[in-house]
Amino acid sequence: MQIVRAKPEDAAALTEIAHAAKRHWGYPERWIESWRDILTMRPEFIAENVAYSAVEEGRPVGFYLLTTETDGLHLDHLWIAPHAVGRGIGRALFAHAVEQSRRLGHKALQIEADPNAEGFYARMGARRVGETVTEIDEQRRELPLLLYDLGTAAR
Ligand SMILES: CC(C)(COP(=O)(O)OP(=O)(O)OC[C@H]1O[C@@H](n2cnc3c(N)ncnc32)[C@H](O)[C@@H]1OP(=O)(O)O)[C@@H](O)C(=O)NCCC(=O)NCCS
């Protein structure tokens, strides 16, 4: 597995991974449809932000994307293709994202996580600092807001 800078022409492959990874949690298909925009990686979005892919046999199997917002740096995406989960690729991409974040001079990395992924981020050393409450199909949905302190020692 190699971690390489994602290219605009990877947009379709990365979009496919994001959708497949989100489906991995068993959400209803209409929820996936309502998240289509968020899960679509446009070529210019990849070009304008810090995006890296984990590549195996020439094909991306996961990726992350960092965005700079007015309140600092966000890990906007981190997705592993379902066939590649549980093999340390998420950990490797997260460590790479941390390194890039430090290199960019940031002190913290913010993450709005899928509730199912909170345990992963906690394992990586992020801590919950709040939550975003949304509603879908008249159901309350709480998304954990996590912070990774870039001043902490690398794991
Ligand atoms: C969550 C995700 C990024 C983890 O990536 P991964 O490659 O499967 O994780 P790794 O194999 O590197 O696991 C690293 C550690 O985290 C733990 N871990 C992984 N996923 C976890 C989860 N969902 N909950 C709790 N712990 C988890 C592993 O057990 C492992 O622990 P260890 O240090 O004891 O070995 C990946 O499963 C994924 O993309 N899932 C679906 C999409 C998603 O929700 N992504 C996050 C968007 S916010």
The ligand as an SDF file (V2000), in Angstrom:
LIG
                    3D

 48 50  0  0  0  0  0  0  0  0999 V2000
  -13.6570    4.0630   10.2350 C   0  0  0  0  0  0  0  0  0  0  0  0
  -12.5930    3.6920    9.2040 C   0  0  0  0  0  0  0  0  0  0  0  0
  -12.0070    4.9520    8.5980 C   0  0  0  0  0  0  0  0  0  0  0  0
  -11.4860    2.8680    9.9030 C   0  0  0  0  0  0  0  0  0  0  0  0
  -10.4850    2.4720    8.9700 O   0  0  0  0  0  0  0  0  0  0  0  0
   -9.7850    1.0210    9.0200 P   0  0  0  0  0  0  0  0  0  0  0  0
   -8.7410    0.9580    7.9700 O   0  0  0  0  0  0  0  0  0  0  0  0
  -10.8390   -0.0370    8.9980 O   0  0  0  0  0  0  0  0  0  0  0  0
   -9.1280    1.0810   10.4820 O   0  0  0  0  0  0  0  0  0  0  0  0
   -7.7620    0.4030   10.9740 P   0  0  0  0  0  0  0  0  0  0  0  0
   -7.7100   -1.0170   10.4830 O   0  0  0  0  0  0  0  0  0  0  0  0
   -6.6220    1.2820   10.6160 O   0  0  0  0  0  0  0  0  0  0  0  0
   -7.9720    0.4090   12.5530 O   0  0  0  0  0  0  0  0  0  0  0  0
   -7.1640    1.1340   13.4680 C   0  0  0  0  0  0  0  0  0  0  0  0
   -7.6730    0.8780   14.8810 C   0  0  0  0  0  0  0  0  0  0  0  0
   -8.9770    1.4630   15.0390 O   0  0  0  0  0  0  0  0  0  0  0  0
   -9.9200    0.4630   15.4490 C   0  0  0  0  0  0  0  0  0  0  0  0
  -11.1790    0.7340   14.7350 N   0  0  0  0  0  0  0  0  0  0  0  0
  -11.3710    0.7390   13.3840 C   0  0  0  0  0  0  0  0  0  0  0  0
  -12.6320    1.0760   13.0930 N   0  0  0  0  0  0  0  0  0  0  0  0
  -13.2570    1.2630   14.2740 C   0  0  0  0  0  0  0  0  0  0  0  0
  -14.5900    1.6320   14.6350 C   0  0  0  0  0  0  0  0  0  0  0  0
  -15.5110    1.8670   13.7070 N   0  0  0  0  0  0  0  0  0  0  0  0
  -14.8890    1.7530   15.9560 N   0  0  0  0  0  0  0  0  0  0  0  0
  -13.9480    1.5070   16.9210 C   0  0  0  0  0  0  0  0  0  0  0  0
  -12.6510    1.1860   16.6250 N   0  0  0  0  0  0  0  0  0  0  0  0
  -12.3280    1.0510   15.3310 C   0  0  0  0  0  0  0  0  0  0  0  0
   -9.3250   -0.8510   14.9980 C   0  0  0  0  0  0  0  0  0  0  0  0
   -9.8030   -1.9180   15.7720 O   0  0  0  0  0  0  0  0  0  0  0  0
   -7.8500   -0.6030   15.2100 C   0  0  0  0  0  0  0  0  0  0  0  0
   -7.5520   -0.7630   16.5760 O   0  0  0  0  0  0  0  0  0  0  0  0
   -6.1420   -1.3330   17.1210 P   0  0  0  0  0  0  0  0  0  0  0  0
   -5.2900   -0.1060   17.2460 O   0  0  0  0  0  0  0  0  0  0  0  0
   -6.4910   -1.9380   18.4130 O   0  0  0  0  0  0  0  0  0  0  0  0
   -5.6340   -2.3000   16.1060 O   0  0  0  0  0  0  0  0  0  0  0  0
  -13.1780    2.7900    8.0920 C   0  0  0  0  0  0  0  0  0  0  0  0
  -13.6900    1.6100    8.6640 O   0  0  0  0  0  0  0  0  0  0  0  0
  -14.2570    3.4250    7.2440 C   0  0  0  0  0  0  0  0  0  0  0  0
  -13.9790    4.1560    6.2900 O   0  0  0  0  0  0  0  0  0  0  0  0
  -15.5080    3.1420    7.5790 N   0  0  0  0  0  0  0  0  0  0  0  0
  -16.6810    3.5630    6.8550 C   0  0  0  0  0  0  0  0  0  0  0  0
  -16.8340    4.9930    6.5600 C   0  0  0  0  0  0  0  0  0  0  0  0
  -16.7520    6.0260    7.6490 C   0  0  0  0  0  0  0  0  0  0  0  0
  -17.6460    6.1570    8.4450 O   0  0  0  0  0  0  0  0  0  0  0  0
  -15.6360    6.7700    7.6440 N   0  0  0  0  0  0  0  0  0  0  0  0
  -15.4330    7.8280    8.5390 C   0  0  0  0  0  0  0  0  0  0  0  0
  -16.1130    9.0570    8.0790 C   0  0  0  0  0  0  0  0  0  0  0  0
  -16.2830   10.2680    9.3700 S   0  0  0  0  0  0  0  0  0  0  0  0
  1  2  1  0
  2  3  1  0
  2  4  1  0
  2 36  1  0
  4  5  1  0
  5  6  1  0
  6  7  2  0
  6  8  1  0
  6  9  1  0
  9 10  1  0
 10 11  2  0
 10 12  1  0
 10 13  1  0
 13 14  1  0
 14 15  1  0
 15 16  1  0
 15 30  1  0
 16 17  1  0
 17 18  1  0
 17 28  1  0
 18 19  1  0
 18 27  1  0
 19 20  2  0
 20 21  1  0
 21 22  1  0
 21 27  2  0
 22 23  1  0
 22 24  2  0
 24 25  1  0
 25 26  2  0
 26 27  1  0
 28 29  1  0
 28 30  1  0
 30 31  1  0
 31 32  1  0
 32 33  2  0
 32 34  1  0
 32 35  1  0
 36 37  1  0
 36 38  1  0
 38 39  2  0
 38 40  1  0
 40 41  1  0
 41 42  1  0
 42 43  1  0
 43 44  2  0
 43 45  1  0
 45 46  1  0
 46 47  1  0
 47 48  1  0
M  END
$$$$
